[in-house]
Amino acid sequence: MAAVGDKVDPAVGIFNPRLSDVFGLVIRQDEVDFVVPHLREDLPLYLDPFLLWKSDDPEYRRLHTHLLGFVDEVRKHAVDGQAVRASMLLSEVSEPAELGLGYAAGSKRGSALGSGTIDGIIRTFRQVPQLQAAGLDHLEVLSLLVPGIAEDRISDLTASVIKRWLSEFTERRCDDWGIPTTRRRLLGWDAAALDWRPFDAHLPRNPADGSPVLLAPLNLLRRLPWINYGDYYHTAYAPLVLPPGRASRVVAKQDVLTYNRAHFDTIRNYVAEREAAADICTPDPLFTPLRLATVKKKVSEIKALPTGRDEGADKKFEELVFDVLSSVLYPELDLAGQQERTISGAHIRDVIFHNDGKTPFLTDLRDQYGARQLVFELKNVAALDTEHVNQLYRYLDEEDMGRFGVIVARNPPKASVLRNIVDLHSSKRRAVLCLDDSDLDLMVALLDSGRRAIEVLRKKHVEFTRRLPK
């Protein structure tokens, strides 16, 4: 295993590892009210303060009040000519890397508000007459007024201000699930003192870089805030400002923001409409599987593809199978992602799933083969040969990946390939299953009848074990 400083990284063999993988815990995402965080990449979700505002939970409403209190403190200093103090308050806002939210690829590093964005916020409070006398009812309105403020910064502002509460939430969930923690010193907003203050919290440690981890409540997450620039542009600005028949015209965002600062009532009307529709504002799920009709169409496209690489058929096959598997095997298997690797010059595309043992069959795979993750290798070939199996077999030799894998090809394997699979199992107890076009058809048929596609894998495993020597 690889070391991190003087520490051993227990997730070294796991693709896109999660907090639960590091501590050897089985924490099923569908059983908890927080995101089981990925430790090396952000998740494409954001905290939406509107979900605090609309909540019936007094604690959430209190957090929203604290959030507006911070914004109003900045506003007061900006309007009173105390730009330095306003700037100092805003300079402590940053993307909390501990939370692991956003669209950063291959990294969890956060960034602070830039000086240009800070100056833009201060100027906006000074220049918009309606803001000089009164504060904001919703933090998200800043994204309609200030360049550089979008959904990521709205989430950053929210997380920074409520970080004390997020740390308390994390501590409670770690106690509930037996997640080890260490004491860390963080900086958070003190609503009573109206200033940033350090505080101690007991949080999990990310072994990848030693940083603390905060758990994000599922009921506060959306891919876009309920109040957002794109929705405002299409539903409020374009119909009101653009000439008839030209509502689809794209206006530069800077020009729209300039208009908004001069016509603040347009924003007020838009926000009132979003408030009136609050009942349909709900958190976004972490993963949304494709509709069955869409899956059927993709399976038909797979079956119509020629085998081999001509005209990019292999790439198209990989894309379609990824879409199908990630949807039909959910929620029993949670998608970890896809990766490319090369063995002896051969391009290989894998789809990898986290296995949290959500069915007895999947629990058996964890127990028998150490399969914390399931690897599906994609091959757009007319006929599998023994080398295809050997390629996956060598990959499964990694002790942390587990000793169970699946090859997805176009046709059932020949008898010689099946004998090779049995021989490989006899030598090192590694299991390889083979799926083909007909198995994808069966998965769709099972879903269509109200059953689960994971049954195809279980059936294949039963057939595999029957071929093993007694």
Secondary structure, 3 states (H helix, E strand, C coil): CCEECCEECCCCCCCCCEHHHHCCCCCCHHHCCECCCECCCCECCEECHHHHHCCCCHHHHHHHHHHHHHHHHHHHHHHCCCHHHHHHHHHCCECCCCCCECCCCCCCCCCECCHHHHHHHHHHHHHCHHHHHCCCCCHHHHHHCCCCCCHHHHHHHHHHHCHHHHHHHHHHHHHHHCCCCEEEEEEEEECCCCEEEEEEEEECECCCCCCECCCCEHHHEECCCCCCHHHHHHHHHHHHHCCCCCCCCCCCHHHHHHHHHHCHHHHHHHHHHHHHCHHHCCCCCCCCCCCHHHHHHHHHHHHHCCCCCHHHHHHHHHHHHHHHHHHHCCCCCEEEEEEEEEECCEEEEEEEEECCCCCHHHHHHHHHHCCCEEEEEECCCCCCCHHHHHHHHHHCCCCCCCCEEEEECCCCCCHHHHHHHHHHHHHHCCEEEEECHHHHHHHHHHHHCCCCCHHHHHHHHHHHHHHCCC
